[in-house]
Amino acid sequence: MLHIDDAERIVGDGHWWRPLRKQLGTTGFGVNGYTSDAGDQVIETHDERSFGAAGHEELYVVIFGAATFTVDGDEVAAPTGTLLVVPPGTQRGATATEDGTTVLVIG
């Protein structure tokens, strides 16, 4: 068991990255957390096909704050509690719209 506030945080490019898979010991799926403030990118733009990407679908869960996701060019408002599934090959990214926005990513 691990509370998100107690998870290890690593400074990223405008966000905090929480490598939850390692801390929780999951092996069947990847899980990470990302936190950033309003106006900062909370999920980097990617499509899961670039070098080093896993090529899988991802589930994004906004557990605190709010973000605007851009999925294949379409903007999606995502307040706390939003769950968004994105298939592999789909361009996606998100910008926090509130300070302390935290997004859980499962893939």
C-alpha positions, 0 to 999 in steps of 0.5 A: 500500500502506498499513498500518492503523497508518500511516493518518491518524486523525481523532478521532470521537465516542468512536473514531478514524476512518481515511478509507482510501478517500481515502488508498488512492485507491479509486474502486469502493468505499468503505473506512474504518477505525474504532478504539475502546476497550472500552465505546465505540461503534466503529460508529455505529448507522445503516441507510444510508438517512439523509441523507448515507448511501450506501444500500449494503450494508457488509462489516465486518471486525474486524481487531483486538480484538473487538466486539458488533454489533447488527444489527436488534436482534440482538447478534452477538459479533465477535472478531478475524477476523470478517467480517459483511455487512449489507444496506442498510436494516438497522439496525446498530452496534457496541460495542468489547469490547476496547481498541484494537478496529479494524474495517475497513468496505467498502461 
